[in-house]
Amino acid sequence: MKATTLVAGLVLACAAALSAAAPASSTNAAGPHVFEKWCAPCHAAGPGHPGTIALSAKYQGRLPGALLERTDLTPQTVSYFVRHGVSVMPFFRKTEISDVELAALAQFLSSGGSEGRRVQ
Ligand code: HEC
């Protein structure tokens, strides 16, 4: 009887621990916020943004220069460039952009910006 109670208690405790460890599903609002803080100075639309200028030159009109106008970006692509950098773009440390923030940012950019705007 006692052992059964103990086992049941352990099972319950594990279940509680597991559900507490599950990632929050509503990270979407973080995407636009992280973009504004770390990426917009270089990647916003319009003149004067080095990332937008460089990508306009790279794609020669085949793709938009501004990241928020792209529809071809995948979360994997965004995560790769954010963690590795390219040319004058720095890579970002986890103390600057955490994995959770990066996931939200990558989701936001790969959805053409619609993902975050919907929840705002
Ligand atoms: C200091 C300016 C700067 C900042 C800040 C910056 N970038 Fe960049 N980024 C660039 C430049 C410049 C390029 C283009 C490099 C090249 O290929 O010539 C680029 C390229 C990229 C690319 C590759 C796109 C492609 O099609 O080649 C992605 C994706 C990207 N940046 C995402 C981001 C994200 C997300 C952030 C914010 C976390 C960010 N960047 C912050 C300057 C910046």
Residues whose N, C-alpha, C, O or C-beta is under 5 A from the ligand:
A	BS01	HEC	W38 C39 C42 P50 G51 A54 L55 T77 V78 F81 V82 V86 S87 V88 M89
